[in-house]
Every structure is written in C-alpha cells, then in structure tokens.
C-alpha cells in the first residue's frame, strides 16, 4: 500500500512543465544517461539535469518535447554536472523509463495543480 501524505506535503512538490531545448549523451555517467536542458519559462529559465532515458529516446528526438519535472529538489551533483530538476517518468514492463508529459501543449513553467 502507498504511504499516505498530507495535502500540505504534496503542495511542497513543484511539478512544472518544461520544454527540452538541448539533449546530449552523458558518457561520464555510471549508467546510460543523457544530459538534458529544459526551459521552464520566464520565472525559472533553463535548468539542466541528467536522465536515464536512453532506451526509448534519442537526444535529437527530445528537443522540442514538453516534460513534467520536479523543480524544487536541492541541486544534486551527478558526475561533472549539477542536476537542477528531476524529470518525471514511469517504468515500463522492462524497467525502462517512459517520460511523463502533458496531453497537449501548455506554457513552460506552468505548475501542476
């Protein structure tokens, strides 16, 4: 069973929409990953992260795609880069990540209600 959290706990998590503006292979990562830069709009700007999404996606296919991300975790050092957001996704039947994305385009930076 899932752990129950309060509404106040949930409100602390900032899930926002961003658009991938750059993606490249991350050869220094321990596990197969990409470096991702996403535009979260005027307030947050462009942030970078690392994502283990290499099975279903190619870097060139990610650019221009909207993503859902947690943007208020502390910055985390991952090899030579500082990860500034957590790309949201779900594991498929093989444990490979499928990106969470909006059903239709919305403005960058919009927070999930």
C-alpha positions in Angstrom: 0.0 0.0 0.0 1.1 3.6 -0.7 2.3 5.8 2.2 -0.3 8.4 2.9 0.9 12.0 2.8 -0.8 15.2 3.8 -2.1 17.7 1.3 0.5 20.1 2.8 3.3 17.7 1.9 2.0 17.4 -1.7 1.8 21.1 -2.1 5.6 21.4 -1.3 6.4 19.4 -4.5 6.7 21.7 -7.5 5.8 19.7 -10.6 6.2 22.0 -13.6 6.2 21.8 -17.4 9.4 22.5 -19.4 10.4 22.1 -23.0 13.7 20.3 -23.8 16.0 22.8 -25.6 19.1 20.6 -25.6 20.0 16.9 -25.1 23.2 15.1 -25.4 24.8 11.8 -24.4 26.4 11.7 -20.9 29.4 9.4 -21.3 30.7 10.1 -17.8 27.5 8.8 -16.1 27.7 5.4 -14.3 24.5 4.3 -16.0 23.5 5.1 -19.6 22.0 8.6 -19.4 21.6 11.9 -21.2 22.3 15.5 -20.2 19.0 17.4 -20.6 18.4 21.2 -20.6 14.8 22.3 -20.3 13.2 25.7 -20.5 10.8 26.3 -17.5 9.6 29.7 -18.6 10.4 33.3 -17.5 10.5 32.7 -13.8 12.7 29.6 -13.7 14.5 29.8 -17.0 16.6 27.0 -18.4 17.7 24.2 -16.0 19.8 21.1 -16.6 19.6 17.5 -15.4 20.7 14.0 -16.1 18.1 11.4 -17.1 18.4 7.6 -17.6 16.0 7.6 -20.6 18.3 6.2 -23.3 16.3 3.1 -24.2 13.2 4.8 -25.6 14.6 8.2 -26.7 17.4 9.7 -28.7 18.8 13.1 -27.9 17.7 14.6 -31.1 14.2 13.4 -30.6 13.9 15.0 -27.2 14.5 18.6 -28.3 11.2 20.5 -28.5 9.3 17.9 -26.4 7.5 19.1 -23.2 8.2 17.2 -20.0 7.0 17.1 -16.4 9.7 17.8 -13.8 10.2 18.3 -10.1 12.0 21.7 -9.9 12.4 22.3 -6.2 14.6 19.5 -5.0 18.1 20.5 -3.9 20.7 20.6 -6.6 22.4 17.2 -6.9 25.9 16.6 -8.2 25.9 13.8 -10.8 29.4 13.3 -12.2 30.5 16.5 -13.7 27.1 18.2 -13.8 24.8 19.7 -11.2 21.2 18.3 -11.7 18.7 21.1 -11.2 15.4 19.1 -11.8 14.1 15.6 -11.8 12.5 14.5 -15.0 9.3 12.6 -14.2 8.6 9.3 -15.8 7.3 5.8 -15.3 9.0 2.4 -15.8 7.7 0.1 -18.5 7.5 -3.7 -18.1 11.3 -3.9 -18.6 12.1 -1.2 -16.1 13.0 1.4 -18.7 11.8 4.9 -18.2 8.9 6.4 -20.2 8.7 10.2 -19.9 5.7 11.8 -18.2 4.3 14.6 -20.5 1.2 16.8 -20.8 -1.6 15.5 -23.0 -1.4 18.8 -25.0 1.0 21.8 -25.1 0.9 24.1 -22.1 3.0 27.2 -21.3 6.5 26.5 -20.0 6.8 26.9 -16.2 3.1 26.0 -15.5 2.8 24.3 -12.2 0.7 21.2 -11.7 -2.4 21.9 -9.7 
